[in-house]
Amino acid sequence: MSLDQKKELQNFSDGLSSKLIYRLFRDPMGVVGLLIVISFLIIAIFADFLAPYDPSKIDILNKLQGPSADHLFGTDQLGRDTLSRLIYGTQIALMVAGVSIGLAVIIGSILGAIAGYGPNWIDFVIMLLFDMVRSYPVIMFALAVVVLFGPSLFTIMAIIVATSFPTYGRLMRTQTQSLRQAEYILSARALGIGMPRILLRHVLPNTIGPILIVASMDVPFVIALEAGLSFLGLGVRPPTPSWGSILNDGYTYIRNSKWILISAGIPLILVTIGFTFLGEQLRDFFDPKIDRGSR
Amino acid sequence: MKASMSPVIEIRGLTIEFNGVPAVKSVDLNISKGHIVGIVGESGSGKSTLASALIGLLPNSARVTSGKILFDDQEITSATPDVLRELRGQRISMVSQDTLSALNPVLTIGEHLIDIQFRETISLAEKRRRSIAALESVHMPDPEARMSMYPHELSGGQKQRVSIAMAVMVKPEILIADEPTTALDATLEVEIIALLKELQRKIGCAMVFVTHHLGVVASLCDDVVVMHQGSIQEMGDVRDVFLTPKNDYTKKLLKCDPAQIEEKCRHLPTMEAPNQKRVEDEEAKIKRLARDQAPILQIKNLTVKFRKPLGLTTLFQKAISREIKAVDNVSLDLFKGETLAIVGESGSGKTTLIRSIVRLVSCHTGTISFFGKSILDQSRNDLEYARNEIALIFQDPIGSLSPRMTVEKIIEEALSSEVGNSDDRVQEVQNLLSLVGLPAKFSCRYPHELSGGQARRVCVARALAQKPKLLIADEPTAGLDVSIQGEILNLLAEIQDKLQLPILIVTHNLNVVRHISDRMVIMLMGVVVEEGATEDIFSNPSHDYTRRLLHSNIHALPE
């Protein structure tokens, strides 16, 4: 290959990578999703600087107030600043959602891909595991685990991973099975490529789309699950602020003040929108067939 | 075309664009009542776009920029969906290309046929009776029993008969057939064409037949339209166009048809070089074929069985009867520098046979040895080694390329790990691309951005990246038009001359086999029925089936 041929190739591939970023930013939905997710990440990381008050500082004289200049989102039944509690709650919400869904996706995808691609007996064993886990009621399972290990953030995450990975696993298994007889998988096998590499390079990129969508829509569900467990006293212990516990407080005191419930609902809705938009955009991003650059 | 006949469809200055790129350029065409019009051209010539415009089924990205289509004074390009719905399935109907996906898998054949009579106000029993009559008219064996069968229980040819029955049942004034025989093999193709002709006579409808198979047009159509890059090059009576073509493009296209070349050519003409045909001289042939050496690939008494899945009905059958022999006691040898063609209709076990060579399917009895070493009882690592030395080119060129990898990555993956340095690997990929005649910039493309011919070239490049000692190609020219078919076959021949590579080709295209293969094997229901030098079999077939197969090969010129 001559030098200028190489140069042409280089230019072409440079153009390609900038095109990918361009593609992600071209769609307003992707930009909105990305902005929301990034701002929540910033809020979580810099909670110490952003929160106007200490989230657990009790000011009983100013309890259950509406929004004001001092307390933008009002105060709760103990006079704690709701905004500060929400800001600190972001840390827990994102950590629970990110870590537990991430782990569940990884574990589920690996097991699902092996079940879908491997021999029948492995499929049978893995499916048995999935069905077994799914057959436990989530709350009963959570109660049992909490009794054994004690309530903590880590326990919550472990419970979420354990109960949600079979969903991703089943999805991955079905997708892999439908690809198993595809000619490009056969041709990879005919090249003598081993199973791990086929799964990683040929199966995974073609199955990741639906997984991303399901995962991004699972984010609010997981946050709500954490809220539910915290409500039962199985999750984050007070006074640690979590969106779930704030929502529950709001539910309890809804007759006295509607502001707690409203202000805790806003970030939950925003996060849901953000992750869903981003997930949708990422799916398109991973699919070379959708090329917005040419339109 | 005869002016006296009143046209059913008039196309006036029709231009259709895709994202600003014209696919059909100011086409004028009259389709006369009761005539069969063949539209031929290379892929991308706009023939399918024209056919779908006739029934108002253009994809959303297409825009009609000028011109009109008049069907009985009704303008089609600007018609409302309601108007179109009244036309479709009543006065215009269509037979589609893909027999596999044209029928709904969860409906029985009977439900399909009864469902399209939804406009009729007759009793269900009457609809049923008509459906059976329609199946009879397409010569379906035992139509009554077929009514309750599902599409997957029928063969490809039978499915196409059902789609034809559905299209013809409404007694349309015009029938559009978009490559209805491409997915079928030679014997079935002849039957379907005879059937279409018979039905067209019976109903007296006009028919538009889109194909890239010149022989089909010659034997079926009254008029022919030759299209190239969206515009009509030549049209007229099929005999005039085929025997005395006036347009340069038509002349070139006809020259490229391998069926029209009498002598056996090693290099086939293409659109770029229509006069190029090289007959290999005897000396070169003897040099290429080193028969005295031991065979590179030797298959002995190979049997491959598939087991029917266990269901309620199969549970009570004996174990033996649940097995299907896809390949039955097959033996063959392949020598250095030789091209061996495996010919047979679909379901004859050709593909299973070649897949068993790389052990994508497991064999039951028999031996396969490659360079004297048995493939079947090798341990896993040795097998991976053998797979690397045997390159397989799959039937579906785009489908066999991983959709989310670029061409560069696809070819690079097949390179042996000995080429370590990443610069060297990129260099090697570039070399391979230029060897198969693709420009360097193709390395950044994704499979869906390639045409059928380009994807086929990438498949060849990937096969060569393995530095194979044996090349196996499954239907390497399926779905390609004559010119690109010639290019791919010439490429394989060049590579064979250069590397003395033995090539095993699986195909049902007899016109291709006649030119490129040294020996051929004919398979029927998993059994080899005849084997020998290509010339001998073509001039003097000994088995009944071979004779039938050769006889069914469509004539290149109109009678």
Interface residues (C-beta under 8 A of the other chain):
Chain A: M1 Q5 E8 L9 F12 S13 L16 A182 E183 Y184 L186 S187 A188 R189 A190 L191 G192 I193 G194 R201 H202 P205 N206 F286 D287 P288 K289 S294 R295
Chain B: N19 R355 V358 L360 L383 E384 Y385 A386 R387 N388 I390 A391 L392 F394 Q395 D396 G399 S400 L401 S402 P403 R404 M405 E413 A414 Q427 Q430 N431 A440 K441 S443 C444 Y446 H448 R462 Q466
